[in-house]
Amino acid sequence: MPINPDQAHEAATEAVLNALLHVYDNVAADDVRPFAEAIAEATRIAVMHVAANAVTEIGGEGIA
């Protein structure tokens, strides 16, 4: 499976947003989405770092 930073960012945004809405039941999703997206940006950066610096296994099945 290829590593896609945009998909990781989208998934992380939704996960953080859901967590924020679970903890803070008196906020609207649109109010906290920018915060969730900012936190999720760390996921995009991490995925790009792994993709740029990872060493694959000899068979190519995964990251060593």
C-alpha positions in Angstrom: 0.0 0.0 0.0 1.5 3.3 -1.0 1.9 6.0 1.7 -0.4 9.0 0.9 0.2 12.0 3.1 -3.2 13.6 2.1 -5.1 10.5 3.1 -3.3 10.4 6.4 -4.1 14.0 7.0 -7.8 13.4 6.2 -8.0 10.4 8.5 -6.2 12.2 11.3 -8.4 15.2 10.9 -11.5 13.1 11.3 -10.1 11.2 14.2 -9.1 14.4 16.1 -12.4 16.1 15.2 -14.3 13.1 16.6 -12.2 13.1 19.8 -12.8 16.8 20.3 -16.5 16.5 19.8 -16.6 13.5 22.2 -14.7 15.5 24.9 -16.4 18.9 24.3 -20.1 18.2 23.8 -21.0 21.9 23.6 -19.0 22.8 20.5 -19.9 22.7 16.8 -17.8 20.6 14.4 -17.1 23.7 12.2 -15.8 25.6 15.2 -13.1 23.0 16.1 -12.3 21.6 12.6 -9.5 24.2 12.0 -7.9 23.0 15.3 -8.3 19.3 14.2 -6.7 20.1 10.9 -3.8 21.8 12.5 -3.1 18.9 14.8 -3.5 16.5 11.8 -0.9 18.4 9.9 1.7 16.6 12.1 0.4 13.3 10.7 1.0 14.5 7.1 4.6 15.6 8.0 5.3 12.3 9.7 4.1 10.3 6.7 6.1 12.4 4.4 9.2 11.9 6.6 8.7 8.1 6.7 8.2 8.0 2.9 11.3 10.0 2.3 13.6 8.2 4.8 12.3 4.7 5.2 14.4 1.7 4.1 12.3 -1.1 2.6 12.8 -4.8 3.2 14.7 -6.7 0.5 11.5 -8.2 -0.8 9.8 -4.9 -0.9 6.9 -6.0 1.3 7.3 -3.5 4.1 9.5 -1.0 5.9 12.5 -2.5 7.7 
